[in-house]
Amino acid sequence: MEGLFEGLGAAALIILAIVGLAVGWVAGAMTGRSKALYAVIGAVAAMATPFVLAALGVTALAAGGLLLILVVGAVGAALVVALIRAIK
């Protein structure tokens, strides 16, 4: 897991935040709800997803490179935004 922290770096976290913001913004626009709230939730979820998967032992994520991490972050953000939408 420490290798993932070292490998990600600040630039990857910023890119993950931007991807999560975009996913949340689109979800907010599609549902007609608060775009800013969904964007923040998406950004947090996108940044947290790779770390959660690394903590669960998914080691292929670190070997897949930045593109795989971004895809996983986008999927994680979409799932969390959908879950928040379903709860509300």
JOBELGI-V973627 format. One record per residue. RES is the residue in one letter. D_LAST is the distance of its C-alpha to the last C-alpha in Angstrom with 1 decimal. Layout:
BEGIN
res=RES d_last=D_LAST
res=RES d_last=D_LAST
END
This chain:
BEGIN
res=M d_last=33.5
res=E d_last=35.7
res=G d_last=36.9
res=L d_last=33.4
res=F d_last=33.1
res=E d_last=36.6
res=G d_last=36.0
res=L d_last=32.8
res=G d_last=34.1
res=A d_last=32.6
res=A d_last=32.9
res=A d_last=30.7
res=L d_last=28.0
res=I d_last=28.1
res=I d_last=28.0
res=L d_last=25.0
res=A d_last=23.2
res=I d_last=24.2
res=V d_last=23.0
res=G d_last=19.6
res=L d_last=19.5
res=A d_last=20.5
res=V d_last=18.0
res=G d_last=15.1
res=W d_last=16.9
res=V d_last=17.4
res=A d_last=13.8
res=G d_last=12.9
res=A d_last=16.0
res=M d_last=15.3
res=T d_last=11.9
res=G d_last=13.3
res=R d_last=10.8
res=S d_last=12.1
res=K d_last=14.5
res=A d_last=15.7
res=L d_last=12.6
res=Y d_last=12.0
res=A d_last=15.8
res=V d_last=16.0
res=I d_last=13.5
res=G d_last=15.5
res=A d_last=18.7
res=V d_last=18.2
res=A d_last=17.1
res=A d_last=20.1
res=M d_last=22.5
res=A d_last=21.4
res=T d_last=21.5
res=P d_last=25.4
res=F d_last=26.0
res=V d_last=23.8
res=L d_last=25.7
res=A d_last=29.0
res=A d_last=28.3
res=L d_last=27.8
res=G d_last=31.1
res=V d_last=30.4
res=T d_last=33.6
res=A d_last=33.9
res=L d_last=31.3
res=A d_last=33.8
res=A d_last=36.5
res=G d_last=34.6
res=G d_last=34.8
res=L d_last=32.7
res=L d_last=31.6
res=L d_last=30.2
res=I d_last=28.3
res=L d_last=26.8
res=V d_last=25.8
res=V d_last=24.3
res=G d_last=22.4
res=A d_last=21.1
res=V d_last=20.0
res=G d_last=18.4
res=A d_last=16.5
res=A d_last=15.3
res=L d_last=14.2
res=V d_last=12.3
res=V d_last=10.6
res=A d_last=9.9
res=L d_last=8.6
res=I d_last=6.2
res=R d_last=5.2
res=A d_last=5.5
res=I d_last=3.8
res=K d_last=0.0
END
